[in-house]
Amino acid sequence: MDIKVFRAINQLSGRYFVVDMLMILISKKVRYVFMFVLIFMWFRNDSQKKVIVNAIISAIFTLFIHTLMKCFYFKPRPFIKRRVGILIPSKMDSSFLSKHTLLAFAVSTSIFLHKRIVGLVMWGLSMLTGFSRVWVGHHYPSDIVRSAFIGSLTSITVDKAVCLLRRMNQKIK
């Protein structure tokens, strides 16, 4: 099923120049939108700094999880095992997990937990990021879904842990 969904999405690449360029742009550059939003939120309001710190901690943890997974599990990228459309060059490392998707969902979930509207927009961008990674031929849909789940779960866990630590700190004072 994973291969069928991958092919259904990926076979569209190379047919529509404008859509291909948009998917390449999203795949390669949307992380700068995430950084811009975090910087904007940092300077906008003091109460939002906690959200930004949570997002950064979540991103660090997801990178750690990504590194661990790369050490212990290898899944060939779609273009290694099959003849598929690939729009941009890629590393020959493991397809599981998608670092782009992991980080996008980690940051967007951290924002969503405290700022619903901005978080929903960021989640939309995160979904587009994951979709674009399949479109350009770098990941299977299951890699994207698992990465989204792990990135979101990491953010939720970090948020709960930080809230718990703050409560414990307030009780001590």
ChimeraX commands (.cxc) that place a marker at each C-alpha (Angstrom):
marker #1 position 0.00,0.00,0.00 radius 0.5
marker #1 position 2.86,2.37,0.84 radius 0.5
marker #1 position 4.32,1.91,-2.62 radius 0.5
marker #1 position 0.94,2.38,-4.30 radius 0.5
marker #1 position 0.31,5.68,-2.49 radius 0.5
marker #1 position 3.87,6.78,-3.21 radius 0.5
marker #1 position 3.48,6.04,-6.91 radius 0.5
marker #1 position 0.09,7.79,-7.07 radius 0.5
marker #1 position 1.67,10.98,-5.73 radius 0.5
marker #1 position 5.11,10.74,-7.29 radius 0.5
marker #1 position 3.89,9.89,-10.80 radius 0.5
marker #1 position 2.44,13.40,-10.96 radius 0.5
marker #1 position 5.89,14.94,-10.58 radius 0.5
marker #1 position 7.52,16.06,-13.79 radius 0.5
marker #1 position 4.17,16.74,-15.45 radius 0.5
marker #1 position 3.37,20.20,-14.12 radius 0.5
marker #1 position 6.31,22.59,-14.09 radius 0.5
marker #1 position 4.70,25.15,-11.77 radius 0.5
marker #1 position 3.61,22.52,-9.25 radius 0.5
marker #1 position 7.05,20.88,-9.40 radius 0.5
marker #1 position 8.74,24.20,-8.67 radius 0.5
marker #1 position 6.32,24.84,-5.81 radius 0.5
marker #1 position 6.99,21.39,-4.31 radius 0.5
marker #1 position 10.74,21.89,-4.63 radius 0.5
marker #1 position 10.42,25.30,-2.99 radius 0.5
marker #1 position 8.36,23.88,-0.12 radius 0.5
marker #1 position 10.67,20.90,0.29 radius 0.5
marker #1 position 13.84,22.97,0.40 radius 0.5
marker #1 position 12.85,26.38,1.80 radius 0.5
marker #1 position 9.78,26.15,4.06 radius 0.5
marker #1 position 12.05,25.73,7.10 radius 0.5
marker #1 position 12.92,29.42,6.72 radius 0.5
marker #1 position 9.23,30.27,7.15 radius 0.5
marker #1 position 9.27,28.32,10.42 radius 0.5
marker #1 position 12.37,30.19,11.59 radius 0.5
marker #1 position 10.82,33.54,10.60 radius 0.5
marker #1 position 7.62,32.76,12.53 radius 0.5
marker #1 position 9.62,31.77,15.62 radius 0.5
marker #1 position 11.73,34.95,15.43 radius 0.5
marker #1 position 8.63,37.09,14.88 radius 0.5
marker #1 position 6.89,35.49,17.88 radius 0.5
marker #1 position 10.01,35.99,20.02 radius 0.5
marker #1 position 10.08,39.74,19.46 radius 0.5
marker #1 position 6.32,40.23,19.48 radius 0.5
marker #1 position 5.44,39.35,23.06 radius 0.5
marker #1 position 7.18,38.16,26.23 radius 0.5
marker #1 position 4.49,35.55,26.94 radius 0.5
marker #1 position 5.31,33.82,23.65 radius 0.5
marker #1 position 8.94,33.22,24.56 radius 0.5
marker #1 position 7.94,30.08,26.46 radius 0.5
marker #1 position 6.35,28.73,23.28 radius 0.5
marker #1 position 9.53,29.41,21.33 radius 0.5
marker #1 position 11.72,27.74,23.95 radius 0.5
marker #1 position 9.43,24.68,23.88 radius 0.5
marker #1 position 9.64,24.59,20.07 radius 0.5
marker #1 position 13.44,24.74,20.16 radius 0.5
marker #1 position 13.66,22.02,22.82 radius 0.5
marker #1 position 11.26,19.86,20.79 radius 0.5
marker #1 position 13.33,20.39,17.65 radius 0.5
marker #1 position 16.50,19.36,19.50 radius 0.5
marker #1 position 14.84,16.21,20.83 radius 0.5
marker #1 position 13.49,15.28,17.41 radius 0.5
marker #1 position 16.95,15.71,15.91 radius 0.5
marker #1 position 18.28,13.41,18.62 radius 0.5
marker #1 position 15.58,10.82,17.83 radius 0.5
marker #1 position 16.35,11.18,14.12 radius 0.5
marker #1 position 20.05,10.55,14.76 radius 0.5
marker #1 position 19.29,7.48,16.89 radius 0.5
marker #1 position 16.97,6.05,14.25 radius 0.5
marker #1 position 19.58,6.55,11.54 radius 0.5
marker #1 position 22.09,4.58,13.65 radius 0.5
marker #1 position 19.83,1.58,14.18 radius 0.5
marker #1 position 17.49,1.38,11.21 radius 0.5
marker #1 position 17.99,1.79,7.47 radius 0.5
marker #1 position 15.19,1.99,4.93 radius 0.5
marker #1 position 16.28,2.69,1.35 radius 0.5
marker #1 position 14.87,5.82,-0.23 radius 0.5
marker #1 position 12.32,5.23,-3.00 radius 0.5
marker #1 position 14.69,6.20,-5.81 radius 0.5
marker #1 position 17.29,3.68,-4.61 radius 0.5
marker #1 position 15.05,0.61,-4.91 radius 0.5
marker #1 position 12.71,1.70,-7.70 radius 0.5
marker #1 position 12.63,3.75,-10.83 radius 0.5
marker #1 position 10.80,6.87,-9.69 radius 0.5
marker #1 position 10.68,10.54,-10.52 radius 0.5
marker #1 position 13.17,12.51,-8.48 radius 0.5
marker #1 position 13.11,16.27,-8.84 radius 0.5
marker #1 position 16.07,17.28,-6.67 radius 0.5
marker #1 position 19.21,15.44,-5.61 radius 0.5
marker #1 position 19.17,13.67,-2.27 radius 0.5
marker #1 position 21.48,11.93,0.11 radius 0.5
marker #1 position 21.62,8.17,-0.12 radius 0.5
marker #1 position 20.87,7.76,3.59 radius 0.5
marker #1 position 17.80,6.20,5.18 radius 0.5
marker #1 position 14.35,7.29,4.13 radius 0.5
marker #1 position 13.00,6.73,7.65 radius 0.5
marker #1 position 12.58,9.26,9.32 radius 0.5
marker #1 position 12.09,12.44,7.30 radius 0.5
marker #1 position 14.07,15.15,9.09 radius 0.5
marker #1 position 12.21,17.92,7.27 radius 0.5
marker #1 position 8.85,16.56,8.37 radius 0.5
marker #1 position 10.00,15.77,11.91 radius 0.5
marker #1 position 11.22,19.31,12.53 radius 0.5
marker #1 position 8.22,20.92,10.84 radius 0.5
marker #1 position 5.75,18.99,12.99 radius 0.5
marker #1 position 7.79,19.46,16.15 radius 0.5
marker #1 position 7.76,23.23,15.76 radius 0.5
marker #1 position 4.18,23.51,14.51 radius 0.5
marker #1 position 2.81,21.32,17.31 radius 0.5
marker #1 position 4.68,23.35,19.92 radius 0.5
marker #1 position 3.11,26.49,18.52 radius 0.5
marker #1 position -0.33,24.89,18.17 radius 0.5
marker #1 position -0.42,23.89,21.84 radius 0.5
marker #1 position -0.35,27.57,22.84 radius 0.5
marker #1 position -1.39,29.58,19.76 radius 0.5
marker #1 position -4.12,27.65,17.95 radius 0.5
marker #1 position -4.57,29.75,14.80 radius 0.5
marker #1 position -0.87,30.21,14.07 radius 0.5
marker #1 position -0.34,26.56,14.97 radius 0.5
marker #1 position -2.98,25.42,12.48 radius 0.5
marker #1 position -1.33,27.43,9.72 radius 0.5
marker #1 position 2.02,25.93,10.68 radius 0.5
marker #1 position 0.49,22.44,10.68 radius 0.5
marker #1 position -0.75,23.09,7.16 radius 0.5
marker #1 position 2.77,24.02,6.13 radius 0.5
marker #1 position 4.06,20.90,7.89 radius 0.5
marker #1 position 1.65,18.71,5.93 radius 0.5
marker #1 position 2.71,20.40,2.71 radius 0.5
marker #1 position 6.32,19.78,3.65 radius 0.5
marker #1 position 5.67,16.08,4.12 radius 0.5
marker #1 position 3.66,15.86,0.91 radius 0.5
marker #1 position 6.40,17.65,-1.00 radius 0.5
marker #1 position 8.97,15.12,0.23 radius 0.5
marker #1 position 6.93,12.35,-1.39 radius 0.5
marker #1 position 6.31,14.45,-4.52 radius 0.5
marker #1 position 10.04,15.05,-5.10 radius 0.5
marker #1 position 10.72,11.31,-4.63 radius 0.5
marker #1 position 12.67,11.34,-1.36 radius 0.5
marker #1 position 10.33,9.57,1.08 radius 0.5
marker #1 position 7.52,7.06,1.25 radius 0.5
marker #1 position 4.18,8.21,2.70 radius 0.5
marker #1 position 4.68,5.96,5.74 radius 0.5
marker #1 position 7.95,7.79,6.50 radius 0.5
marker #1 position 6.04,11.07,6.46 radius 0.5
marker #1 position 3.18,9.84,8.65 radius 0.5
marker #1 position 5.57,8.34,11.20 radius 0.5
marker #1 position 7.72,11.47,11.18 radius 0.5
marker #1 position 4.66,13.67,11.73 radius 0.5
marker #1 position 3.53,11.45,14.61 radius 0.5
marker #1 position 6.95,11.38,16.28 radius 0.5
marker #1 position 7.53,15.12,15.81 radius 0.5
marker #1 position 4.11,15.95,17.27 radius 0.5
marker #1 position 4.43,13.45,20.12 radius 0.5
marker #1 position 7.84,14.84,21.03 radius 0.5
marker #1 position 6.40,18.37,21.21 radius 0.5
marker #1 position 3.49,17.27,23.36 radius 0.5
marker #1 position 5.84,15.40,25.69 radius 0.5
marker #1 position 8.22,18.36,25.95 radius 0.5
marker #1 position 5.32,20.73,26.63 radius 0.5
marker #1 position 3.97,18.49,29.42 radius 0.5
marker #1 position 7.44,18.06,30.93 radius 0.5
marker #1 position 8.14,21.80,30.90 radius 0.5
marker #1 position 4.74,22.54,32.49 radius 0.5
marker #1 position 5.44,19.95,35.18 radius 0.5
marker #1 position 8.88,21.42,35.86 radius 0.5
marker #1 position 7.40,24.92,36.12 radius 0.5
marker #1 position 4.78,23.74,38.62 radius 0.5
marker #1 position 7.42,21.96,40.68 radius 0.5
marker #1 position 9.59,25.08,40.59 radius 0.5
marker #1 position 6.66,27.26,41.76 radius 0.5
marker #1 position 5.94,24.89,44.67 radius 0.5
marker #1 position 9.57,25.06,45.77 radius 0.5
marker #1 position 9.52,28.86,45.80 radius 0.5
marker link #1:1,2 radius 0.2
marker link #1:2,3 radius 0.2
marker link #1:3,4 radius 0.2
marker link #1:4,5 radius 0.2
marker link #1:5,6 radius 0.2
marker link #1:6,7 radius 0.2
marker link #1:7,8 radius 0.2
marker link #1:8,9 radius 0.2
marker link #1:9,10 radius 0.2
marker link #1:10,11 radius 0.2
marker link #1:11,12 radius 0.2
marker link #1:12,13 radius 0.2
marker link #1:13,14 radius 0.2
marker link #1:14,15 radius 0.2
marker link #1:15,16 radius 0.2
marker link #1:16,17 radius 0.2
marker link #1:17,18 radius 0.2
marker link #1:18,19 radius 0.2
marker link #1:19,20 radius 0.2
marker link #1:20,21 radius 0.2
marker link #1:21,22 radius 0.2
marker link #1:22,23 radius 0.2
marker link #1:23,24 radius 0.2
marker link #1:24,25 radius 0.2
marker link #1:25,26 radius 0.2
marker link #1:26,27 radius 0.2
marker link #1:27,28 radius 0.2
marker link #1:28,29 radius 0.2
marker link #1:29,30 radius 0.2
marker link #1:30,31 radius 0.2
marker link #1:31,32 radius 0.2
marker link #1:32,33 radius 0.2
marker link #1:33,34 radius 0.2
marker link #1:34,35 radius 0.2
marker link #1:35,36 radius 0.2
marker link #1:36,37 radius 0.2
marker link #1:37,38 radius 0.2
marker link #1:38,39 radius 0.2
marker link #1:39,40 radius 0.2
marker link #1:40,41 radius 0.2
marker link #1:41,42 radius 0.2
marker link #1:42,43 radius 0.2
marker link #1:43,44 radius 0.2
marker link #1:44,45 radius 0.2
marker link #1:45,46 radius 0.2
marker link #1:46,47 radius 0.2
marker link #1:47,48 radius 0.2
marker link #1:48,49 radius 0.2
marker link #1:49,50 radius 0.2
marker link #1:50,51 radius 0.2
marker link #1:51,52 radius 0.2
marker link #1:52,53 radius 0.2
marker link #1:53,54 radius 0.2
marker link #1:54,55 radius 0.2
marker link #1:55,56 radius 0.2
marker link #1:56,57 radius 0.2
marker link #1:57,58 radius 0.2
marker link #1:58,59 radius 0.2
marker link #1:59,60 radius 0.2
marker link #1:60,61 radius 0.2
marker link #1:61,62 radius 0.2
marker link #1:62,63 radius 0.2
marker link #1:63,64 radius 0.2
marker link #1:64,65 radius 0.2
marker link #1:65,66 radius 0.2
marker link #1:66,67 radius 0.2
marker link #1:67,68 radius 0.2
marker link #1:68,69 radius 0.2
marker link #1:69,70 radius 0.2
marker link #1:70,71 radius 0.2
marker link #1:71,72 radius 0.2
marker link #1:72,73 radius 0.2
marker link #1:73,74 radius 0.2
marker link #1:74,75 radius 0.2
marker link #1:75,76 radius 0.2
marker link #1:76,77 radius 0.2
marker link #1:77,78 radius 0.2
marker link #1:78,79 radius 0.2
marker link #1:79,80 radius 0.2
marker link #1:80,81 radius 0.2
marker link #1:81,82 radius 0.2
marker link #1:82,83 radius 0.2
marker link #1:83,84 radius 0.2
marker link #1:84,85 radius 0.2
marker link #1:85,86 radius 0.2
marker link #1:86,87 radius 0.2
marker link #1:87,88 radius 0.2
marker link #1:88,89 radius 0.2
marker link #1:89,90 radius 0.2
marker link #1:90,91 radius 0.2
marker link #1:91,92 radius 0.2
marker link #1:92,93 radius 0.2
marker link #1:93,94 radius 0.2
marker link #1:94,95 radius 0.2
marker link #1:95,96 radius 0.2
marker link #1:96,97 radius 0.2
marker link #1:97,98 radius 0.2
marker link #1:98,99 radius 0.2
marker link #1:99,100 radius 0.2
marker link #1:100,101 radius 0.2
marker link #1:101,102 radius 0.2
marker link #1:102,103 radius 0.2
marker link #1:103,104 radius 0.2
marker link #1:104,105 radius 0.2
marker link #1:105,106 radius 0.2
marker link #1:106,107 radius 0.2
marker link #1:107,108 radius 0.2
marker link #1:108,109 radius 0.2
marker link #1:109,110 radius 0.2
marker link #1:110,111 radius 0.2
marker link #1:111,112 radius 0.2
marker link #1:112,113 radius 0.2
marker link #1:113,114 radius 0.2
marker link #1:114,115 radius 0.2
marker link #1:115,116 radius 0.2
marker link #1:116,117 radius 0.2
marker link #1:117,118 radius 0.2
marker link #1:118,119 radius 0.2
marker link #1:119,120 radius 0.2
marker link #1:120,121 radius 0.2
marker link #1:121,122 radius 0.2
marker link #1:122,123 radius 0.2
marker link #1:123,124 radius 0.2
marker link #1:124,125 radius 0.2
marker link #1:125,126 radius 0.2
marker link #1:126,127 radius 0.2
marker link #1:127,128 radius 0.2
marker link #1:128,129 radius 0.2
marker link #1:129,130 radius 0.2
marker link #1:130,131 radius 0.2
marker link #1:131,132 radius 0.2
marker link #1:132,133 radius 0.2
marker link #1:133,134 radius 0.2
marker link #1:134,135 radius 0.2
marker link #1:135,136 radius 0.2
marker link #1:136,137 radius 0.2
marker link #1:137,138 radius 0.2
marker link #1:138,139 radius 0.2
marker link #1:139,140 radius 0.2
marker link #1:140,141 radius 0.2
marker link #1:141,142 radius 0.2
marker link #1:142,143 radius 0.2
marker link #1:143,144 radius 0.2
marker link #1:144,145 radius 0.2
marker link #1:145,146 radius 0.2
marker link #1:146,147 radius 0.2
marker link #1:147,148 radius 0.2
marker link #1:148,149 radius 0.2
marker link #1:149,150 radius 0.2
marker link #1:150,151 radius 0.2
marker link #1:151,152 radius 0.2
marker link #1:152,153 radius 0.2
marker link #1:153,154 radius 0.2
marker link #1:154,155 radius 0.2
marker link #1:155,156 radius 0.2
marker link #1:156,157 radius 0.2
marker link #1:157,158 radius 0.2
marker link #1:158,159 radius 0.2
marker link #1:159,160 radius 0.2
marker link #1:160,161 radius 0.2
marker link #1:161,162 radius 0.2
marker link #1:162,163 radius 0.2
marker link #1:163,164 radius 0.2
marker link #1:164,165 radius 0.2
marker link #1:165,166 radius 0.2
marker link #1:166,167 radius 0.2
marker link #1:167,168 radius 0.2
marker link #1:168,169 radius 0.2
marker link #1:169,170 radius 0.2
marker link #1:170,171 radius 0.2
marker link #1:171,172 radius 0.2
marker link #1:172,173 radius 0.2
view
